[in-house]
Amino acid sequence: MPLPLNFNALARLRAYAAHNDPATAMANTVALSVGGNMPFYPLYMLVLLGWRVLPFCLLTALATPAFLIVPWLSRHSSLGGRLALPIIGTVNTIWCLKLLGPASGVGLFLFPCILLAALLFRAAERWLCLGLATLALVLYFLSGHILGAPVIPLNADEAGIMTVLNAASVATLTWLLALLFSSLLEKTRLG
């Protein structure tokens, strides 16, 4: 049975992410991808760790709306949208580090934030790249010392399970960034 004519969610998402600046379009696509996947993270935690993590696991998805408004923000300011993505990602990662602790491997999400800072800014904006990348790197090394005890304490087995989940998620996100950046380079060469 064919879908109704007005049901074209994928086309609407693509239109929402579209931007005449390829780097901003890349930021929009990443933001929607991350924001669209974030509500599933508490479900993964429930499946992997059990009901004891409820209701605190729901707090891991609080930044979902912030990621989803990046394309809207970029319509008003290309720089604002490109700047918002690594900032939201870094703040969200630190928040999740406070919730789960460094042993969970959630701090690995700071590496895609560093990569985004390197990929999204132009030569004249290099200071933003260096500042955001350095901040994420410093937070990665200091988070275990400055955040205190996690809200959701994990035993060694649970931390190992979460590290595997988080490492797989970071690897997938890095793969997406590589594909999108490759496409951006191709558009830049052809355009």
Contacts in CASP RR format, 6 or more apart in sequence:
PFRMAT RR
TARGET T0000
AUTHOR 0000-0000-0000
METHOD contacts of the structure
MODEL  1
MPLPLNFNALARLRAYAAHNDPATAMANTVALSVGGNMPFYPLYMLVLLG
WRVLPFCLLTALATPAFLIVPWLSRHSSLGGRLALPIIGTVNTIWCLKLL
GPASGVGLFLFPCILLAALLFRAAERWLCLGLATLALVLYFLSGHILGAP
VIPLNADEAGIMTVLNAASVATLTWLLALLFSSLLEKTRLG
13 32 0 8 1.000
16 28 0 8 1.000
16 32 0 8 1.000
16 71 0 8 1.000
16 72 0 8 1.000
17 25 0 8 1.000
17 28 0 8 1.000
17 29 0 8 1.000
17 32 0 8 1.000
17 71 0 8 1.000
18 25 0 8 1.000
18 28 0 8 1.000
19 25 0 8 1.000
19 28 0 8 1.000
19 71 0 8 1.000
19 74 0 8 1.000
19 75 0 8 1.000
19 78 0 8 1.000
21 78 0 8 1.000
22 183 0 8 1.000
22 184 0 8 1.000
22 187 0 8 1.000
22 188 0 8 1.000
23 78 0 8 1.000
23 82 0 8 1.000
23 119 0 8 1.000
23 120 0 8 1.000
23 121 0 8 1.000
23 122 0 8 1.000
23 184 0 8 1.000
24 74 0 8 1.000
24 78 0 8 1.000
24 81 0 8 1.000
24 82 0 8 1.000
26 119 0 8 1.000
26 120 0 8 1.000
26 180 0 8 1.000
26 181 0 8 1.000
26 183 0 8 1.000
26 184 0 8 1.000
27 70 0 8 1.000
27 74 0 8 1.000
27 81 0 8 1.000
27 82 0 8 1.000
27 84 0 8 1.000
27 85 0 8 1.000
27 116 0 8 1.000
27 120 0 8 1.000
28 70 0 8 1.000
28 71 0 8 1.000
28 74 0 8 1.000
28 81 0 8 1.000
29 180 0 8 1.000
30 85 0 8 1.000
30 116 0 8 1.000
30 173 0 8 1.000
30 176 0 8 1.000
30 177 0 8 1.000
30 180 0 8 1.000
31 67 0 8 1.000
31 68 0 8 1.000
31 70 0 8 1.000
31 71 0 8 1.000
31 84 0 8 1.000
31 85 0 8 1.000
31 88 0 8 1.000
32 67 0 8 1.000
32 68 0 8 1.000
32 70 0 8 1.000
32 71 0 8 1.000
33 173 0 8 1.000
33 176 0 8 1.000
34 67 0 8 1.000
34 89 0 8 1.000
34 173 0 8 1.000
35 63 0 8 1.000
35 64 0 8 1.000
35 67 0 8 1.000
35 68 0 8 1.000
36 64 0 8 1.000
36 67 0 8 1.000
36 68 0 8 1.000
38 60 0 8 1.000
38 61 0 8 1.000
38 63 0 8 1.000
38 64 0 8 1.000
38 67 0 8 1.000
39 61 0 8 1.000
39 64 0 8 1.000
41 57 0 8 1.000
41 60 0 8 1.000
41 61 0 8 1.000
42 57 0 8 1.000
42 58 0 8 1.000
42 60 0 8 1.000
42 61 0 8 1.000
44 165 0 8 1.000
45 53 0 8 1.000
45 57 0 8 1.000
45 60 0 8 1.000
45 162 0 8 1.000
46 53 0 8 1.000
46 54 0 8 1.000
46 57 0 8 1.000
48 158 0 8 1.000
48 161 0 8 1.000
48 162 0 8 1.000
48 165 0 8 1.000
49 57 0 8 1.000
49 154 0 8 1.000
49 158 0 8 1.000
49 161 0 8 1.000
49 162 0 8 1.000
53 152 0 8 1.000
56 99 0 8 1.000
56 151 0 8 1.000
56 152 0 8 1.000
57 152 0 8 1.000
59 95 0 8 1.000
59 99 0 8 1.000
59 151 0 8 1.000
60 95 0 8 1.000
60 96 0 8 1.000
60 99 0 8 1.000
60 100 0 8 1.000
62 92 0 8 1.000
62 95 0 8 1.000
63 88 0 8 1.000
63 89 0 8 1.000
63 91 0 8 1.000
63 92 0 8 1.000
63 95 0 8 1.000
66 84 0 8 1.000
66 88 0 8 1.000
66 92 0 8 1.000
67 85 0 8 1.000
67 88 0 8 1.000
67 89 0 8 1.000
67 92 0 8 1.000
70 81 0 8 1.000
70 84 0 8 1.000
70 85 0 8 1.000
70 88 0 8 1.000
73 80 0 8 1.000
73 81 0 8 1.000
73 84 0 8 1.000
74 80 0 8 1.000
74 81 0 8 1.000
74 82 0 8 1.000
74 84 0 8 1.000
79 125 0 8 1.000
82 120 0 8 1.000
82 121 0 8 1.000
83 128 0 8 1.000
83 132 0 8 1.000
85 116 0 8 1.000
85 120 0 8 1.000
86 113 0 8 1.000
86 114 0 8 1.000
86 116 0 8 1.000
86 117 0 8 1.000
86 120 0 8 1.000
86 132 0 8 1.000
86 136 0 8 1.000
87 132 0 8 1.000
89 109 0 8 1.000
89 113 0 8 1.000
90 110 0 8 1.000
90 113 0 8 1.000
90 132 0 8 1.000
90 135 0 8 1.000
90 136 0 8 1.000
90 139 0 8 1.000
92 109 0 8 1.000
93 106 0 8 1.000
93 107 0 8 1.000
93 109 0 8 1.000
93 110 0 8 1.000
93 113 0 8 1.000
93 136 0 8 1.000
93 139 0 8 1.000
94 139 0 8 1.000
94 143 0 8 1.000
94 147 0 8 1.000
96 106 0 8 1.000
96 107 0 8 1.000
96 109 0 8 1.000
97 104 0 8 1.000
97 106 0 8 1.000
97 107 0 8 1.000
97 143 0 8 1.000
97 144 0 8 1.000
97 147 0 8 1.000
97 150 0 8 1.000
98 147 0 8 1.000
98 148 0 8 1.000
98 150 0 8 1.000
98 151 0 8 1.000
99 106 0 8 1.000
99 150 0 8 1.000
99 151 0 8 1.000
99 152 0 8 1.000
100 106 0 8 1.000
100 150 0 8 1.000
100 151 0 8 1.000
100 152 0 8 1.000
100 154 0 8 1.000
100 162 0 8 1.000
101 143 0 8 1.000
101 144 0 8 1.000
101 147 0 8 1.000
101 150 0 8 1.000
101 154 0 8 1.000
102 143 0 8 1.000
102 144 0 8 1.000
102 147 0 8 1.000
103 154 0 8 1.000
103 156 0 8 1.000
103 159 0 8 1.000
103 160 0 8 1.000
103 163 0 8 1.000
104 150 0 8 1.000
104 154 0 8 1.000
104 159 0 8 1.000
104 160 0 8 1.000
104 162 0 8 1.000
104 163 0 8 1.000
104 166 0 8 1.000
105 159 0 8 1.000
105 162 0 8 1.000
105 163 0 8 1.000
105 166 0 8 1.000
105 167 0 8 1.000
106 162 0 8 1.000
106 166 0 8 1.000
107 140 0 8 1.000
107 143 0 8 1.000
107 166 0 8 1.000
108 166 0 8 1.000
108 167 0 8 1.000
108 170 0 8 1.000
109 166 0 8 1.000
109 169 0 8 1.000
109 170 0 8 1.000
109 173 0 8 1.000
110 136 0 8 1.000
110 137 0 8 1.000
110 139 0 8 1.000
110 140 0 8 1.000
111 136 0 8 1.000
111 140 0 8 1.000
111 170 0 8 1.000
111 174 0 8 1.000
112 170 0 8 1.000
112 173 0 8 1.000
112 174 0 8 1.000
112 177 0 8 1.000
113 132 0 8 1.000
113 133 0 8 1.000
113 136 0 8 1.000
114 132 0 8 1.000
114 133 0 8 1.000
114 136 0 8 1.000
114 137 0 8 1.000
115 174 0 8 1.000
115 177 0 8 1.000
116 177 0 8 1.000
117 128 0 8 1.000
117 129 0 8 1.000
117 131 0 8 1.000
117 132 0 8 1.000
117 133 0 8 1.000
117 136 0 8 1.000
118 129 0 8 1.000
118 133 0 8 1.000
119 177 0 8 1.000
119 181 0 8 1.000
119 184 0 8 1.000
120 129 0 8 1.000
121 128 0 8 1.000
121 129 0 8 1.000
154 162 0 8 1.000
END
